[in-house]
Amino acid sequence: MAKIKYYYDKNSLSYQRIKLSPLTKLKKFIYFSSLVALTSFLLIVVFFNFFDSPKEKKLKSEIQNLTEQYELIDEKFNQVELVLDDLQKRDDNIYRVIFEAEPIASSIRKAGYGGINRYKELEGYSNSDLIIQTTKKIDQISKQMYIQSKSFDEIVDLAKNKTKMLASIPAIQPVSNKDLSRMASGFGYRIHPIYKTRRLHAGMDFSAKTGTPIYATGDGKVFKVSKTRKGYGNYVIIDHGYGYKTLYAHMSKFIVKKGQSVKRGETIGFVGNTGTSVAPHLHYEVHKNGRKIDPVNFYYNDLNAEEYEKMRIISSQSNQSFD
C-alpha cells in the first residue's frame, strides 16, 4: 500500500494531503521504470560477462576436453609418423634393395593433398589451427600408408618371383672363358682402335675366333636383332625383365629372332667381326633401366671371389678397345 504524504499549510495552519498531478505521476513512473531497466541491463551485462550459465559451463568443459583430446591425438600421430618413416626407410634401403627395385621417390611418399580450400570449412574457430593441423596429418599419414601398402604388395610379388628374377638377371660370361684369357677390354674410357681418341667404352670385349658360340647370360626374350655394316654390326638385344637388357655385338651370325624366349646359357649366335670392329670379338653390354653399366659385376654364377678379383683387375686396365 502506497504511503500517504502530507505538507504543512502555513495559511490554514494545518496539514494538507499531497496530491500528485497525473503528469507528475507519469514522470515518476517513467523515472522508476528507467532506473529498473538500467539496473537490470547492468546486472545482465555483468552476469553474462563474468558468470557462466550452466549450459555455457558445460560447453566450455566439453571444448576443453576436446582440445586436450586433439592434443593427445596430435602427439600420437607424431609417434605414428616416426614408425611410418622407419618402415619407409627399411622399405627403400633393405627390402627394395634386396629385390633390386627402385626406391620410391620422396616427392611421391610425402606428397600432400591438392586444393587450397580443402580445409576452409575448419577455419574461423578458436582452435582452428590445431584442428586443421591434425586433419592435415590424418590426410598425410593416410596417403603415406596407402603408398607403403602398395609398395609392400610389390615386394611380396617380387619375393614370389625371386626364383624367376634370379634366373633372368645376367649372371654368366657371354662366351666360354674359364681362364679369363679372352677378356680383352673392359668398361670405361678406352682408346678407340680406329679413331685413336679416348672414348667411353660402354661394355666389355671378349676376343675369340669367328664362329665361337655366344650365350644368353640370363633368361629373357629377344628384344631386337639387327644386321648392319656400321657400329655394332650384327647384334642381338635380350630383354631380361626387371629393368635389365643385354647387348651382343659384332656377331658373324645370330640364330634367334625377335620375340623368342631364351634361357641362360642358350646359344644365340656366333662371334664375328662385323660393324666397326678391328678383330673378331664379342662386344657385350648390360643395361639397367636404360643406363649402360659395368658388366664385370654380373658374372657371379661363373666366377669365385678370386676369379672375380682377377677379372676386375683385367677389365680395369686402360688399354685399347676392339670397337
Backbone hydrogen bonds in HBPLUS format (Angstrom, degrees):
<---DONOR---> <-ACCEPTOR-->    atom                        ^
c    i                          cat <-CA-CA->   ^        H-A-AA   ^      H-
h    n   atom  resd res      DA  || num        DHA   H-A  angle D-A-AA Bond
n    s   type  num  typ     dist DA aas  dist angle  dist       angle   num
A0018-ILE N   A0005-LYS O   2.82 MM  13  5.62 174.2  1.82 145.1 145.8     1
A0007-TYR N   A0016-GLN O   2.80 MM   9  5.42 154.1  1.87 152.1 160.8     2
A0016-GLN N   A0007-TYR O   2.74 MM   9  5.42 165.7  1.76 168.7 170.5     3
A0009-ASP N   A0014-SER O   2.77 MM   5  5.43 170.5  1.78 155.5 156.3     4
A0013-LEU N   A0009-ASP O   2.73 MM   4  5.46 117.1  2.13 136.9 154.9     5
A0014-SER N   A0009-ASP O   3.22 MM   5  5.43 141.3  2.38 138.6 146.2     6
A0024-THR N   A0021-SER O   3.03 MM   3  5.21 114.9  2.47 101.6 117.0     7
A0025-LYS N   A0021-SER O   2.92 MM   4  6.25 159.8  1.96 158.0 164.4     8
A0026-LEU N   A0022-PRO O   2.90 MM   4  6.11 152.3  1.98 145.1 152.5     9
A0027-LYS N   A0023-LEU O   2.91 MM   4  6.21 159.2  1.96 149.3 154.6    10
A0028-LYS N   A0024-THR O   2.96 MM   4  6.19 161.7  2.00 150.4 155.1    11
A0029-PHE N   A0025-LYS O   2.89 MM   4  6.12 155.3  1.95 144.7 152.1    12
A0030-ILE N   A0026-LEU O   2.83 MM   4  6.10 160.8  1.87 151.7 157.0    13
A0031-TYR N   A0027-LYS O   2.82 MM   4  6.04 160.3  1.86 149.6 155.5    14
A0032-PHE N   A0028-LYS O   2.81 MM   4  5.99 166.8  1.82 151.4 155.2    15
A0033-SER N   A0029-PHE O   2.81 MM   4  5.95 162.9  1.84 149.7 155.2    16
A0034-SER N   A0030-ILE O   2.90 MM   4  5.99 159.6  1.94 148.2 153.8    17
A0035-LEU N   A0031-TYR O   2.95 MM   4  6.16 158.1  2.00 147.7 154.0    18
A0036-VAL N   A0032-PHE O   2.93 MM   4  6.21 157.3  1.98 148.8 155.0    19
A0037-ALA N   A0033-SER O   2.83 MM   4  6.06 160.7  1.87 150.0 155.7    20
A0038-LEU N   A0034-SER O   2.80 MM   4  5.97 163.4  1.83 152.4 156.8    21
A0039-THR N   A0035-LEU O   2.93 MM   4  6.03 161.2  1.97 144.5 150.4    22
A0040-SER N   A0036-VAL O   2.85 MM   4  6.02 157.4  1.90 147.3 154.0    23
A0041-PHE N   A0037-ALA O   2.83 MM   4  6.04 156.9  1.88 146.8 153.5    24
A0042-LEU N   A0038-LEU O   2.91 MM   4  6.14 163.9  1.94 152.0 156.0    25
A0043-LEU N   A0039-THR O   2.94 MM   4  6.14 156.0  2.00 145.8 152.8    26
A0044-ILE N   A0040-SER O   2.86 MM   4  6.13 155.0  1.93 148.6 155.6    27
A0045-VAL N   A0041-PHE O   2.88 MM   4  6.16 163.7  1.91 153.9 158.0    28
A0046-VAL N   A0042-LEU O   2.95 MM   4  6.12 169.3  1.96 151.2 154.2    29
A0047-PHE N   A0043-LEU O   2.85 MM   4  5.96 157.6  1.90 144.9 151.9    30
A0048-PHE N   A0044-ILE O   2.86 MM   4  6.05 169.2  1.88 156.8 158.8    31
A0049-ASN N   A0045-VAL O   2.97 MM   4  6.02 140.9  2.13 144.3 154.8    32
A0050-PHE N   A0046-VAL O   2.95 MM   4  5.82 147.8  2.06 146.0 153.1    33
A0051-PHE N   A0047-PHE O   2.79 MM   4  5.05 137.7  1.97 135.5 143.0    34
A0057-LYS N   A0053-SER O   2.81 MM   4  6.09 163.3  1.84 162.9 168.1    35
A0058-LYS N   A0054-PRO O   3.01 MM   4  6.19 152.8  2.08 141.7 148.7    36
A0059-LEU N   A0055-LYS O   2.92 MM   4  6.22 158.3  1.96 148.0 154.0    37
A0060-LYS N   A0056-GLU O   2.81 MM   4  6.01 165.6  1.83 156.7 160.3    38
A0061-SER N   A0057-LYS O   2.99 MM   4  6.09 152.2  2.07 140.7 148.5    39
A0062-GLU N   A0058-LYS O   2.94 MM   4  6.21 152.8  2.01 145.4 152.9    40
A0063-ILE N   A0059-LEU O   2.85 MM   4  6.14 156.5  1.91 151.1 157.7    41
A0064-GLN N   A0060-LYS O   2.92 MM   4  6.08 161.3  1.95 146.7 151.8    42
A0065-ASN N   A0061-SER O   2.96 MM   4  6.16 154.9  2.02 143.0 150.2    43
A0066-LEU N   A0062-GLU O   2.83 MM   4  6.08 157.2  1.88 148.7 155.1    44
A0067-THR N   A0063-ILE O   2.84 MM   4  6.05 158.5  1.89 150.6 156.6    45
A0068-GLU N   A0064-GLN O   3.02 MM   4  6.25 159.1  2.06 145.6 150.9    46
A0069-GLN N   A0065-ASN O   2.92 MM   4  6.18 153.0  1.99 144.5 152.6    47
A0070-TYR N   A0066-LEU O   2.80 MM   4  6.07 154.0  1.86 150.6 157.6    48
A0071-GLU N   A0067-THR O   2.97 MM   4  6.24 154.7  2.03 146.9 153.6    49
A0072-LEU N   A0068-GLU O   2.96 MM   4  6.27 152.9  2.03 145.9 153.2    50
A0073-ILE N   A0069-GLN O   2.83 MM   4  6.09 159.6  1.87 150.6 156.5    51
A0074-ASP N   A0070-TYR O   2.79 MM   4  5.97 157.2  1.84 148.2 154.8    52
A0075-GLU N   A0071-GLU O   3.04 MM   4  6.27 151.7  2.13 141.4 148.4    53
A0076-LYS N   A0072-LEU O   2.94 MM   4  6.26 154.1  2.01 146.9 154.4    54
A0077-PHE N   A0073-ILE O   2.83 MM   4  6.13 150.0  1.92 149.9 158.6    55
A0078-ASN N   A0074-ASP O   3.06 MM   4  6.37 144.8  2.19 139.8 149.0    56
A0079-GLN N   A0075-GLU O   3.15 MM   4  6.55 149.1  2.25 143.7 151.3    57
A0080-VAL N   A0076-LYS O   2.89 MM   4  6.23 154.1  1.96 147.3 155.1    58
A0081-GLU N   A0077-PHE O   2.84 MM   4  6.06 154.7  1.90 148.8 155.2    59
A0082-LEU N   A0078-ASN O   3.15 MM   4  6.45 148.4  2.26 140.4 148.0    60
A0083-VAL N   A0079-GLN O   3.09 MM   4  6.44 159.0  2.14 150.1 155.1    61
A0084-LEU N   A0080-VAL O   2.84 MM   4  6.05 164.0  1.86 154.9 159.8    62
A0085-ASP N   A0081-GLU O   2.82 MM   4  5.92 153.1  1.89 143.8 151.5    63
A0086-ASP N   A0082-LEU O   3.05 MM   4  6.29 150.3  2.14 142.1 149.4    64
A0087-LEU N   A0083-VAL O   3.01 MM   4  6.35 154.1  2.08 147.0 154.2    65
A0088-GLN N   A0084-LEU O   2.93 MM   4  6.19 154.0  1.99 148.8 155.9    66
A0089-LYS N   A0085-ASP O   3.02 MM   4  6.27 154.5  2.08 145.2 151.5    67
A0090-ARG N   A0086-ASP O   2.97 MM   4  6.22 162.4  2.00 150.6 155.4    68
A0091-ASP N   A0087-LEU O   2.85 MM   4  6.00 155.5  1.91 145.1 152.8    69
A0092-ASP N   A0088-GLN O   2.94 MM   4  6.16 165.7  1.96 150.9 153.5    70
A0093-ASN N   A0089-LYS O   2.84 MM   4  5.80 166.4  1.86 152.6 157.3    71
A0094-ILE N   A0090-ARG O   2.84 MM   4  5.19 139.7  2.00 137.0 142.2    72
A0095-TYR N   A0090-ARG O   3.10 MM   5  6.52 150.3  2.19 148.5 156.5    73
A0096-ARG N   A0091-ASP O   2.83 MM   5  5.81 162.3  1.86 160.9 165.5    74
A0098-ILE N   A0094-ILE O   2.89 MM   4  6.08 160.3  1.93 155.6 160.5    75
A0099-PHE N   A0095-TYR O   3.23 MM   4  6.54 157.1  2.29 147.6 152.7    76
A0101-ALA N   A0096-ARG O   2.67 MM   5  4.81 164.3  1.70 152.9 155.3    77
A0100-GLU N   A0097-VAL O   3.08 MM   3  4.78 161.9  2.11 101.2 105.4    78
A0108-ILE N   A0105-ALA O   2.98 MM   3  5.40 141.7  2.13 107.0 117.7    79
A0109-ARG N   A0105-ALA O   3.06 MM   4  6.47 163.2  2.09 152.5 157.2    80
A0110-LYS N   A0106-SER O   2.82 MM   4  5.79 167.7  1.83 156.8 159.4    81
A0118-ARG N   A0115-GLY O   3.45 MM   3  5.37 161.1  2.48 107.4 106.8    82
A0120-LYS N   A0117-ASN O   3.22 MM   3  4.92 170.1  2.23 104.1 106.0    83
A0122-LEU N   A0119-TYR O   3.06 MM   3  5.52 154.7  2.13 111.1 119.0    84
A0123-GLU N   A0120-LYS O   3.04 MM   3  5.42 167.2  2.06 115.7 119.4    85
A0128-SER N   A0125-TYR O   3.25 MM   3  4.92 160.2  2.29 109.1 106.0    86
A0131-ILE N   A0127-ASN O   3.06 MM   4  6.30 166.6  2.07 158.2 162.4    87
A0132-ILE N   A0128-SER O   2.78 MM   4  5.88 169.8  1.79 160.4 163.1    88
A0133-GLN N   A0129-ASP O   2.91 MM   4  5.97 161.5  1.94 145.2 151.1    89
A0134-THR N   A0130-LEU O   2.97 MM   4  6.11 161.3  2.01 147.1 152.1    90
A0135-THR N   A0131-ILE O   2.92 MM   4  6.09 159.4  1.96 148.1 154.4    91
A0136-LYS N   A0132-ILE O   2.86 MM   4  6.05 157.7  1.91 151.4 157.4    92
A0137-LYS N   A0133-GLN O   3.04 MM   4  6.30 154.5  2.11 144.3 151.0    93
A0138-ILE N   A0134-THR O   2.96 MM   4  6.27 154.2  2.02 148.0 155.2    94
A0139-ASP N   A0135-THR O   2.99 MM   4  6.29 162.2  2.02 150.5 154.7    95
A0140-GLN N   A0136-LYS O   2.81 MM   4  6.05 163.7  1.84 153.2 158.1    96
A0141-ILE N   A0137-LYS O   2.83 MM   4  5.91 173.8  1.83 155.0 156.9    97
A0142-SER N   A0138-ILE O   2.92 MM   4  5.94 156.5  1.98 144.9 152.3    98
A0143-LYS N   A0139-ASP O   3.04 MM   4  6.27 157.1  2.10 147.3 152.6    99
A0144-GLN N   A0140-GLN O   2.95 MM   4  6.22 164.3  1.97 152.4 157.2   100
A0145-MET N   A0141-ILE O   2.79 MM   4  5.93 158.5  1.84 151.5 157.4   101
A0146-TYR N   A0142-SER O   3.04 MM   4  6.22 148.9  2.14 139.7 148.0   102
A0147-ILE N   A0143-LYS O   2.96 MM   4  6.28 162.6  1.99 154.0 157.9   103
A0148-GLN N   A0144-GLN O   2.84 MM   4  6.03 160.1  1.88 149.2 155.2   104
A0149-SER N   A0145-MET O   2.84 MM   4  5.95 151.0  1.93 142.0 150.0   105
A0150-LYS N   A0146-TYR O   3.00 MM   4  6.31 158.5  2.04 150.0 155.1   106
A0151-SER N   A0147-ILE O   2.92 MM   4  6.18 147.7  2.03 143.2 153.0   107
A0152-PHE N   A0148-GLN O   2.92 MM   4  6.21 156.9  1.97 149.8 154.9   108
A0153-ASP N   A0149-SER O   2.99 MM   4  6.29 149.1  2.09 144.3 153.3   109
A0154-GLU N   A0150-LYS O   3.01 MM   4  6.32 150.2  2.10 141.8 149.4   110
A0155-ILE N   A0151-SER O   2.88 MM   4  6.24 153.9  1.95 148.5 156.3   111
A0156-VAL N   A0152-PHE O   2.85 MM   4  6.08 156.6  1.91 149.3 154.9   112
A0157-ASP N   A0153-ASP O   3.04 MM   4  6.34 157.7  2.09 144.9 150.6   113
A0158-LEU N   A0154-GLU O   2.86 MM   4  6.17 153.9  1.93 148.2 156.2   114
A0159-ALA N   A0155-ILE O   2.81 MM   4  6.08 151.7  1.89 147.8 155.8   115
A0160-LYS N   A0156-VAL O   2.95 MM   4  6.24 153.8  2.02 148.0 154.9   116
A0161-ASN N   A0157-ASP O   3.02 MM   4  6.25 141.4  2.17 140.3 150.9   117
A0162-LYS N   A0159-ALA O   3.21 MM   3  4.94 162.9  2.24 103.1 104.2   118
A0165-MET N   A0161-ASN O   2.78 MM   4  6.03 157.3  1.83 157.0 164.8   119
A0166-LEU N   A0162-LYS O   2.83 MM   4  6.07 164.0  1.85 157.6 160.8   120
A0167-ALA N   A0163-THR O   3.08 MM   4  6.29 145.5  2.20 141.2 150.4   121
A0168-SER N   A0164-LYS O   3.01 MM   4  6.17 129.4  2.28 137.6 151.2   122
A0168-SER N   A0165-MET O   3.00 MM   3  5.00 131.4  2.25  95.6 109.5   123
A0169-ILE N   A0165-MET O   2.96 MM   4  6.16 156.3  2.01 162.4 165.8   124
A0219-ASP N   A0167-ALA O   2.96 MM  52  5.86 177.0  1.96 137.7 138.1   125
A0171-ALA N   A0217-THR O   2.98 MM  46  5.81 154.7  2.05 145.1 146.3   126
A0301-ASN N   A0171-ALA O   2.97 MM 130  5.38 151.1  2.06 149.8 156.0   127
A0215-TYR N   A0174-PRO O   2.72 MM  41  4.84 168.3  1.74 142.6 146.9   128
A0180-LEU N   A0177-ASN O   3.17 MM   3  5.09 156.1  2.23 102.7 109.8   129
A0183-MET N   A0180-LEU O   3.35 MM   3  5.75 166.6  2.37 110.2 114.2   130
A0207-SER N   A0182-ARG O   2.84 MM  25  5.00 141.9  1.98 147.2 147.1   131
A0184-ALA N   A0205-ASP O   2.86 MM  21  5.39 161.3  1.89 154.7 157.2   132
A0185-SER N   A0205-ASP O   3.42 MM  20  5.02 156.0  2.48 128.2 129.2   133
A0205-ASP N   A0185-SER O   2.80 MM  20  5.02 163.1  1.82 147.6 153.3   134
A0188-GLY N   A0201-HIS O   2.96 MM  13  5.15 162.5  1.99 141.6 146.0   135
A0201-HIS N   A0188-GLY O   2.62 MM  13  5.15 166.1  1.64 138.7 143.4   136
A0190-ARG N   A0199-ARG O   2.80 MM   9  5.58 158.2  1.85 163.2 159.4   137
A0199-ARG N   A0190-ARG O   2.86 MM   9  5.58 162.7  1.89 165.5 160.5   138
A0191-ILE N   A0319-ASN O   3.36 MM 128  6.54 162.7  2.39 142.7 146.0   139
A0321-SER N   A0191-ILE O   3.17 MM 130  6.24 150.8  2.26 147.4 155.4   140
A0192-HIS N   A0197-THR O   2.85 MM   5  5.49 167.1  1.87 150.8 153.7   141
A0196-LYS N   A0192-HIS O   2.89 MM   4  4.86 135.6  2.09 128.9 136.5   142
A0204-MET N   A0284-TYR O   2.83 MM  80  5.25 153.6  1.90 145.9 154.4   143
A0284-TYR N   A0204-MET O   2.85 MM  80  5.25 166.3  1.86 151.5 156.1   144
A0206-PHE N   A0282-LEU O   2.88 MM  76  5.12 157.4  1.93 144.2 151.8   145
A0282-LEU N   A0206-PHE O   2.88 MM  76  5.12 156.2  1.93 139.5 146.9   146
A0212-THR N   A0209-LYS O   3.06 MM   3  5.75 153.4  2.14 144.0 142.8   147
A0211-GLY N   A0271-VAL O   2.89 MM  60  5.14 162.2  1.92 135.4 138.9   148
A0271-VAL N   A0212-THR O   2.83 MM  59  5.15 159.2  1.87 144.2 150.4   149
A0214-ILE N   A0269-GLY O   2.87 MM  55  5.33 150.2  1.96 149.1 142.9   150
A0268-ILE N   A0214-ILE O   2.93 MM  54  5.96 159.1  1.97 156.1 162.6   151
A0216-ALA N   A0266-GLU O   2.92 MM  50  5.56 157.7  1.97 152.0 157.0   152
A0265-GLY N   A0216-ALA O   2.77 MM  49  5.34 173.3  1.77 157.9 156.5   153
A0220-GLY N   A0262-VAL O   3.08 MM  42  5.55 157.3  2.13 149.9 148.9   154
A0262-VAL N   A0220-GLY O   2.84 MM  42  5.55 166.5  1.86 156.0 158.3   155
A0221-LYS N   A0239-ASP O   2.92 MM  18  5.34 160.7  1.95 147.1 148.7   156
A0239-ASP N   A0221-LYS O   2.79 MM  18  5.34 164.5  1.81 166.8 161.5   157
A0222-VAL N   A0260-GLN O   2.81 MM  38  5.32 160.9  1.84 148.9 154.3   158
A0259-GLY N   A0222-VAL O   2.79 MM  37  5.05 172.8  1.79 141.7 143.7   159
A0223-PHE N   A0237-ILE O   2.68 MM  14  5.36 145.9  1.80 142.9 153.7   160
A0224-LYS N   A0237-ILE O   3.15 MM  13  5.02 154.6  2.22 137.4 137.5   161
A0237-ILE N   A0224-LYS O   2.83 MM  13  5.02 160.1  1.87 148.5 150.2   162
A0226-SER N   A0235-TYR O   2.96 MM   9  5.46 154.4  2.03 160.5 163.1   163
A0235-TYR N   A0226-SER O   2.94 MM   9  5.46 153.7  2.01 145.3 153.9   164
A0233-GLY N   A0230-LYS O   2.86 MM   3  5.40 159.8  1.90 142.8 139.9   165
A0276-THR N   A0231-GLY O   2.87 MM  45  4.86 155.7  1.93 125.7 133.7   166
A0250-HIS N   A0232-TYR O   2.71 MM  18  5.45 150.2  1.80 171.8 166.3   167
A0251-MET N   A0234-ASN O   2.89 MM  17  5.08 155.9  1.95 154.5 146.6   168
A0236-VAL N   A0248-TYR O   2.99 MM  12  5.30 148.8  2.09 140.3 149.7   169
A0248-TYR N   A0236-VAL O   2.91 MM  12  5.30 156.0  1.96 155.3 162.7   170
A0238-ILE N   A0246-THR O   2.90 MM   8  5.35 157.3  1.95 152.2 159.5   171
A0246-THR N   A0238-ILE O   2.99 MM   8  5.35 151.4  2.07 144.7 154.0   172
A0240-HIS N   A0244-TYR O   2.91 MM   4  5.35 154.8  1.97 141.9 149.0   173
A0244-TYR N   A0241-GLY O   2.99 MM   3  5.58 172.4  2.00 123.6 125.4   174
A0289-ASN N   A0243-GLY O   2.70 MM  46  4.68 164.0  1.72 139.9 144.2   175
A0245-LYS N   A0287-HIS O   2.97 MM  42  5.03 150.2  2.06 139.9 144.4   176
A0287-HIS N   A0245-LYS O   2.75 MM  42  5.03 171.3  1.76 160.0 159.0   177
A0247-LEU N   A0285-GLU O   2.99 MM  38  4.99 155.8  2.05 131.3 137.1   178
A0285-GLU N   A0247-LEU O   3.03 MM  38  4.99 156.5  2.08 138.8 143.9   179
A0249-ALA N   A0283-HIS O   2.91 MM  34  5.04 163.5  1.94 150.0 154.6   180
A0252-SER N   A0270-PHE O   2.90 MM  18  5.71 151.8  1.98 140.4 149.2   181
A0270-PHE N   A0253-LYS O   2.80 MM  17  5.46 149.6  1.89 160.4 164.9   182
A0255-ILE N   A0268-ILE O   2.83 MM  13  5.42 165.9  1.85 130.5 135.3   183
A0260-GLN N   A0257-LYS O   3.09 MM   3  5.74 157.0  2.14 142.8 144.0   184
A0266-GLU N   A0263-LYS O   3.00 MM   3  5.49 160.5  2.04 138.0 139.0   185
A0281-HIS N   A0272-GLY O   3.06 MM   9  6.09 149.6  2.16 173.5 164.2   186
A0277-SER N   A0275-GLY O   3.01 MM   2  5.69 120.5  2.37 110.4  94.0   187
A0278-VAL N   A0322-PHE O   3.21 MM  44  5.79 154.1  2.28 156.1 161.5   188
A0293-ILE N   A0286-VAL O   2.93 MM   7  5.79 172.2  1.94 165.4 167.2   189
A0288-LYS N   A0291-ARG O   2.79 MM   3  5.20 164.3  1.81 148.9 149.5   190
A0291-ARG N   A0288-LYS O   3.04 MM   3  5.20 164.2  2.06 109.9 114.5   191
A0298-PHE N   A0295-PRO O   2.91 MM   3  5.47 157.8  1.96 130.6 130.3   192
A0302-ASP N   A0299-TYR O   2.93 MM   3  5.37 147.7  2.04 113.8 123.8   193
A0303-LEU N   A0299-TYR O   2.99 MM   4  6.08 157.8  2.04 163.5 170.8   194
A0308-TYR N   A0304-ASN O   2.84 MM   4  5.99 157.8  1.89 156.7 163.7   195
A0309-GLU N   A0305-ALA O   3.08 MM   4  6.26 158.6  2.13 143.8 148.7   196
A0310-LYS N   A0306-GLU O   3.08 MM   4  6.37 154.8  2.14 145.7 152.8   197
A0311-MET N   A0307-GLU O   2.83 MM   4  6.08 161.7  1.87 151.7 156.8   198
A0312-ARG N   A0308-TYR O   2.82 MM   4  6.04 158.2  1.86 152.3 158.5   199
A0313-ILE N   A0309-GLU O   3.03 MM   4  6.27 154.8  2.10 145.0 150.7   200
A0314-ILE N   A0310-LYS O   3.00 MM   4  6.28 163.5  2.03 153.2 157.5   201
A0315-SER N   A0311-MET O   2.90 MM   4  6.04 166.9  1.91 155.1 158.9   202
A0316-SER N   A0312-ARG O   3.10 MM   4  6.14 133.4  2.33 136.7 147.7   203
A0317-GLN N   A0314-ILE O   3.30 MM   3  5.64 162.5  2.33 108.9 114.1   204
A0319-ASN N   A0317-GLN O   3.06 MM   2  5.84 116.2  2.48 111.6  95.0   205
